Amino acid sequence: MNEEKIAILIPCFNEELTIARVVEGFRAALPGAEIHVFDNASTDRTSRIAADAGAVVTFSPVPGKGNVVRHMFDVIEADWYVMVDGDATYPPEAVAGLLASARERRMDMVVGRRMTPSDELQAADRPLHQFGNRLVSGLIRKSFGSPIRDVFSGYRVFSRAFVKTVPLHATGFQIEVEMTLQALSKGYAVDEVGVAYRARPEGSVSKLNTYRDGILVLASFVAISKDYRPALFFGAIAAFFGALSLAAGLAPILDYISCQWVYHVPLAILATGLAVLAALSLCIGLILQTQLAYHNEMHRLVRQRLPR
C-alpha cells in the first residue's frame, strides 16, 4: 500500500470537540495517507483545530453532506479513498482492515458495518435510527440483491474507479444510500467489514433529523429504484393497477357469466381503464430497462478507459 496514494476524507460541520482526535487517530493508523478535512461552513473552530492537528482543510460552502461528498470526490486525486465522519464514533485502527479487503478482493466499495455491544447500543444509536437502517437495508437487499446490512454507515473505502465515474445527486444525509444503490446498480464490487462503533463523546451533538432525513432517504430510495431498477419499479406499479383492475372487473365478469349482460357498467369502465394503466406501466418499465442496459454498457466502457 505504500506505493499507492490513499486519501482520508472527513466531511465536517461543527465538530471542534472531536476532529483533532479523528485526524490524529488516522495519522497514527496510516502515516503515509493524506488527511483532508472538508469544513461545511462550520461556525465553531473545526477548521483551525483540524489544521493544527495536521489535516489539509478545505472550505466547502454549500450546506449538506451530499454536497460535501461531491466536492471531495471532484477535487481529491488518489488511488484509494477512505471516507469517515468527523464525530469520533468510528475507530481509525479499523482502516487497515477495510483497505486490505478492498485491495486484496478488488472491491470498489467496502462499507464499515457498525458493530456496537448491546449494552452501548442505546447510547450509540437511537432506536428509530436502528429501525430505519434495518428497513432501508432490507429493501435494498430485496430489490438489488445486496449483501449490505448497514446502508447508513459513514465509514467507507472507495476505489478510484467508483469515485471518478459515478454521478451523485443527493444533497444531504441520504448520500450513503445513493452511493450504495449507484454501486449496486452499475455492477461495482461491494462488500461489508464489521467495525466497532461507539457513542459520540459528551458534548458532541448529532446533525441528523430523524423524521426529515428519514423521509429524504426513502424518497431517494424510490427515485433511484425508478432510475436503476425500472422493470421492478414499474412492474410493481403494473401489478398494483392489474390487481385493482381485476377487483373492479369481478362484478361485470360475473354479470356476463350469469346472464350474458353487464349490469355494473361503471365498474367495467373502471376496470378497463386500470388495465390500460397496468399495460402502460409494464411497457414503460420494459423500455426503460432496455435503455438502462445500454447506459450501463456505456458506463463500463468509461470505467475501462480510466487510468489506473
N, C-alpha and C positions, 0 to 999 in steps of 0.2 A: 504494500500500500504506500510505501514511502515515495515511489515514483509517480504516484497518482495525486492529482490535486483534489483535496477534499475541502468543501466549504460548509461551515456550520452556520445556518441561517436562523436567526432568532427574531421573530416579529414581536414587538413590544408596544404596550400602551400603559403608562404609569406603573412601572414595575421597579421603582427605585429600591424597594426593600429586598428584592430577590435577584436582580440582574447581575450583580457582582458575583454572587455565589454560582450562578449558571455559567458565566463566562470563565471564571476561574476553574470550575469543575471540568469543562470541556477542554480548556487549555492543558490541564493535567492529564486528561484521558487521551487526547490526541494532540501532542505537542506540535506536530507539523501542519495542522489544519489551520485554515483561515477562518476567523470567527467574525461574523458580520451581524451587527445588531441594527435592525431597521425600526427606527422610532416613529410610531404612527401618531405624530403630533401630541406627544405626552406633555402634560402640564406640570410634571414634577422634575426631579433631577436624573431621570433614567439615562439620558444621553451622556451626561457628564460622568456618572458613575460607571457606565459601560466602557467609555473611553479610558477612564483611569484604570479599569481592570484589564485593558489590553485589547478590546474589541475595535473593529473598524465600524464606526457609527454612520449610518445613512439616514437622512431625514426623509420620511415617506408621508407626504401631507394629506393624501386622500384617505378619509376615515374608512375603516372596515378591514378585517383581517384578509378577506379575499383580495382586496386591492393591494395590500402589502405583499401578499404572496406573489401576485403577478409582477409587482415591482422587483422583488428579489430575483425571481426567475429570469426577468428580462436583462438585468444588469450584471449578474454574477456569472462568471465563467469558471467551470470546474468539471472534473470527471465524475465525482460523486457529491451529492448534496444531502446534508442532514438538516432537517427542519425540526425545531423543538421550541416549545413555548418558553417564555421568559419568567415563569412563575415558580420555578424550582420544585415542581412536582414530579419531574422525570429524572431518573438517575443518569448522570453523564457517563458513569462507568459501563453502562449497557451499550454504548455506541459502538464499541469494537465488535460485539456480537451481531448487531444489526448490519454493520458494514460487511462483516465476514459472510453473513447469509446472502447479502446482495451480490457480493463479488464472486463467491465460490459457486453459487447456484444460478448466476446470471439473471438476477431479478431486476426488474425496473422500478419496483416499489416494495419496500419492506415496512410494514406497519408495526410499531411497538404496541402490542396489545397490553393494556393496563391490567396488572395483577396486584390487587390490593387485599391484604389479610382481612378476613371478615370482621374482626374487631375494630378495624380502622376504616371500613368502607363507608360508614355513615358520615364521618368527618371528611373523607376524601372526595366523595361524590354524592350529590343529592339524589334521593330516591327517584324523583321524577326524571332526572337525567339518566339514571341507570335504566329505567323503563323505556325511555325514548331511544337509548342506544340499542337495547335488545330488539325493540320494534323495527327500527330502520335497518339494523344489521340483518335481521331476519328477512325483511322484504328484499334486501339486496341479494342475500343468499338464494332465495327462491327465484327471483327474477333474472339474476345474472350468473347463477352457478358459482358464487363466490365463496372462498374459504374464510372471508373476513368476519370476525365477531366483534370488533371494536372499531366501527367506522368513524368515530369521532376522535380517535387518538390524534394528538398533536405532535407525536414523536415519530418521524418517518425518515427513511432513506430513499433517495431517488437517483436513478441513473441520469446521465446527461441526455440520453435519447428521449426520456419522458419529459424532462424539464424544457427542452428546446423544441419539442414538436407538438405538445398537447395544448390546445387553446383552453383557457379557463375564463369563466364569465362571472362566477359568484363574487359578491362584494363583501359578504360578512362571514359569520362562523359556519355557514353551510359549505365552505370551501373544501373541507375534508371529504364531505360526501361527494362533491363534484369530482375531486381528484380520483377518488376510488372508482366511481362509475365510469369516468373517462378511461381510466386504465383498463378496466374490465371490458368495456365495450370495444376498445381498439386492440385488444389482444395482447396487452403488455403482461409480463410475468409479475404476479403479485403474491406476496406471502406475508405471514404474521410471525412475530417472535415475541414471546412474553417478556415484559419488563416490569420492574417494581413501580408502583405508583403511590405517592404519598399526598397527604393533605397540604394545602397551602400553608406557609408559615403564618403565625399570628400577625394580624395587621394587614395582610395581603388580601385583596378583595377580587373575586371573580368578575369578569366583564360580561359573562353570559346572562341573557334574559331568557328564562326558561320558556315562557309562552311565545314571545315574539320570535326567538331564534328557532324554537321547535316548529312553528308554522312555516318559517322560511326554509327549513331543512326539508320538510315534507313537500313543499312546493317545488323545491329544487329536484327532489327525487322524481316527482311526477313529470317535470319538464324534461329531465334528462332521459327518463324512460321513454317519453314520447319521441325524443330525437334519436335515441340509440337502441331502443327495442320497439320499433314502431309496429311490427307484426304482433307482438304480445300486447302492446298498449291498445291499439285499435281493434285487435282481435277480442280483447276483453269487453270493449265498448260494443262490438258487434254481437257478442254473446248476450250482453245485457239487453240490447234492443230486441234481439231474437227471442229471448225468454219473455219479454213484455208482449211481443207480437203474438206468441203462442198463447199467452194468458188471455189477451184481449180477443183472440180469434177462436177460442174454445167454444164459446156460446154460439156464434154463427155457424161453426162447423157442425155442432150437434143439431142445430136447426135444420141444416141441409140434409144431414144423415137421416133424421127422423121424419121429415115431411117434404123434402126437396124444395124447401123455401127458406129464405133468410129473414128472420124477424128482427134480429139485432143488427140493423144496418149501420148505426153509428160505430158499434164495436168492430164491425167488419172493415169499415173505412180506417179506423184507428189501427187495427192490426196490419192492414196493407201499408199504411204509412210507416209504421215501426219496422216492418220487414224491409222496406226500401232503405230506411236509415241503417239497418243492420248490414245490408248488402253493400251500401256505400262505404261504411266504416271498414268493412273487410277489404274492399278494393283499395281504399286509401292505405291501409296497413301494408298490403302486398306491394303496392307501388313504391312506398317509402322504404320498405325493406330492400327492394332492388336498388334504389338509389344509395342506401346506406352501404350495401356491399361494394358498390363502385367507389364510394367515398373512402371506405376502409382500404381498398386496394391502392388508391392514390396515396393514402397516408403511409402505407407500408413502403411504397417507393421513396417517399420523402425520408423515412427513417433509415432506409438502406443507404441513402446518399449522405447522411450526416457523418461528418468526420469523427472518428473515434479518438 
